[in-house]
Amino acid sequence: MATADLYLPEECWVCVIKFLIDNDDHNRHLKPLSLVSKQFLSLTNRLRVSLAIYNSPHTSLSSLFHRFSNIT
């Protein structure tokens, strides 16, 4: 018996992924999901909302903000 292709719109996948990562402060669950497919990689990349920089001198931060102007 052949299986039918299952299609869910991206909005549905985003809801599922948000449910899975709820209460996950460090987004540890995004990495395994991003390995499943290119579509999941794209979706998980959109859901990442923060970047943590540790042990970096202040001077390199200014160059990062200059290079990536959308970082606020």
Rosetta silent file (secondary structure, phi, psi, omega in degrees, C-alpha in Angstrom):
SEQUENCE: MATADLYLPEECWVCVIKFLIDNDDHNRHLKPLSLVSKQFLSLTNRLRVSLAIYNSPHTSLSSLFHRFSNIT
SCORE:     score description
SCORE:     0.000 S_00000001
   1 L     0.000  124.666 -178.750    0.000    0.000    0.000 S_00000001
   2 L   -77.974  143.871  177.214    1.513    3.328   -1.043 S_00000001
   3 L   -91.749  142.575  178.815    1.625    6.146    1.448 S_00000001
   4 L   -81.678  145.875  175.889    0.236    9.507    0.481 S_00000001
   5 L   -67.627  137.005  178.595    2.465   12.564    0.699 S_00000001
   6 L  -103.417  120.171  179.238    1.672   14.684    3.707 S_00000001
   7 L  -116.729  127.376  172.053    1.813   18.406    3.081 S_00000001
   8 L  -123.305  137.714  176.543    1.477   20.994    5.803 S_00000001
   9 L   -62.586  155.886 -179.048    1.831   24.718    5.159 S_00000001
  10 H   -57.462  -33.368  179.837    4.862   26.407    6.708 S_00000001
  11 H   -61.017  -37.374  177.908    2.609   28.234    9.174 S_00000001
  12 H   -67.837  -43.400  178.605    1.550   24.861   10.627 S_00000001
  13 H   -62.751  -38.590  178.189    5.157   23.676   10.904 S_00000001
  14 H   -61.553  -42.330  178.006    6.095   26.919   12.653 S_00000001
  15 H   -62.408  -42.449  179.213    3.331   26.305   15.209 S_00000001
  16 H   -63.699  -46.538 -178.715    4.539   22.741   15.788 S_00000001
  17 H   -65.242  -41.306  177.690    8.167   23.826   16.182 S_00000001
  18 H   -61.458  -37.996  177.303    7.203   26.679   18.513 S_00000001
  19 H   -63.694  -41.823 -178.825    5.270   24.187   20.632 S_00000001
  20 H   -67.291  -35.166 -176.388    8.295   21.884   20.776 S_00000001
  21 H   -95.524    2.478  177.378   10.730   24.619   21.769 S_00000001
  22 L   -59.190  136.635 -177.488    8.414   26.305   24.267 S_00000001
  23 L    68.088   16.506  176.009   10.203   26.634   27.627 S_00000001
  24 L  -106.934   90.119 -173.346   13.536   25.824   25.942 S_00000001
  25 L   -61.152  -28.644 -174.737   15.566   28.899   26.841 S_00000001
  26 L  -105.380    9.831  178.571   18.631   27.862   24.868 S_00000001
  27 L    53.274   37.361 -179.691   16.864   26.561   21.740 S_00000001
  28 L   -64.082  -24.984 -176.768   18.553   23.161   22.141 S_00000001
  29 L   -84.688   -8.267 -179.678   15.760   21.500   20.187 S_00000001
  30 H   -73.714  -35.693 -177.026   16.261   23.620   17.068 S_00000001
  31 H   -61.892  -51.408  178.445   19.500   21.939   15.996 S_00000001
  32 H   -60.750  -36.875  178.809   18.094   18.391   15.629 S_00000001
  33 H   -65.771  -36.496 -178.155   15.035   19.771   13.842 S_00000001
  34 H   -69.387  -17.872  179.141   17.211   21.741   11.434 S_00000001
  35 L   -83.776  -10.670 -175.690   18.963   18.510   10.386 S_00000001
  36 L   -69.634  -47.049 -177.559   15.729   16.881    9.198 S_00000001
  37 L  -160.727  167.933  177.214   15.317   18.786    5.941 S_00000001
  38 H   -64.700  -34.921  178.900   16.107   22.024    4.158 S_00000001
  39 H   -64.510  -44.582  179.060   12.578   23.221    4.885 S_00000001
  40 H   -67.084  -35.422  176.387   13.019   22.639    8.626 S_00000001
  41 H   -60.158  -45.833  178.510   16.425   24.337    8.500 S_00000001
  42 H   -61.736  -43.468 -179.073   14.806   27.394    6.955 S_00000001
  43 H   -66.820  -44.307 -178.963   11.997   27.389    9.524 S_00000001
  44 H   -68.244  -32.827  176.552   14.278   26.945   12.529 S_00000001
  45 H   -63.895  -35.664  178.440   16.579   29.696   11.278 S_00000001
  46 H   -70.609  -26.120 -177.553   13.615   32.065   11.238 S_00000001
  47 H   -86.146  -12.540  176.789   12.721   31.113   14.807 S_00000001
  48 L   -73.443  125.291 -173.826   16.155   31.881   16.235 S_00000001
  49 L  -119.520   -2.864 -178.051   15.816   35.274   17.823 S_00000001
  50 L  -142.539  158.375  177.459   19.001   35.825   19.771 S_00000001
  51 L  -132.489  124.300  179.847   22.743   35.612   19.517 S_00000001
  52 L  -104.626  128.712  178.038   24.897   35.218   22.592 S_00000001
  53 L  -118.212  121.204 -178.172   28.498   36.419   22.497 S_00000001
  54 L  -114.616  146.070  175.007   30.713   35.405   25.395 S_00000001
  55 L    52.748   44.901  179.535   34.239   36.541   26.311 S_00000001
  56 L  -116.267  133.087  176.703   34.506   38.996   23.464 S_00000001
  57 L   -63.065  150.848 -177.976   36.269   42.337   23.716 S_00000001
  58 H   -58.936  -32.688 -177.429   34.065   45.386   23.257 S_00000001
  59 H   -65.226  -36.106  178.757   35.973   46.436   20.116 S_00000001
  60 H   -72.554  -26.713  176.514   34.953   43.327   18.184 S_00000001
  61 H   -64.128  -41.883 -179.466   31.320   43.904   19.105 S_00000001
  62 H   -63.646  -35.766  177.632   31.324   47.280   17.418 S_00000001
  63 H   -68.930  -34.514  176.036   32.683   45.727   14.217 S_00000001
  64 H   -64.834  -44.752  179.752   29.925   43.098   14.332 S_00000001
  65 H   -65.958  -32.898  177.356   27.241   45.745   14.710 S_00000001
  66 H   -69.428  -42.309 -177.629   28.775   47.727   11.865 S_00000001
  67 H   -70.322  -42.257 -178.664   28.919   44.648    9.617 S_00000001
  68 L  -111.556   86.891 -171.786   25.433   43.382   10.480 S_00000001
  69 L   -69.064  -16.307  179.880   23.355   46.536   10.669 S_00000001
  70 L   -83.121   -4.728  178.253   20.073   44.707   11.397 S_00000001
  71 L   -78.505  126.078  176.946   21.350   43.534   14.792 S_00000001
  72 L  -133.102    0.000    0.000   19.832   45.574   17.588 S_00000001
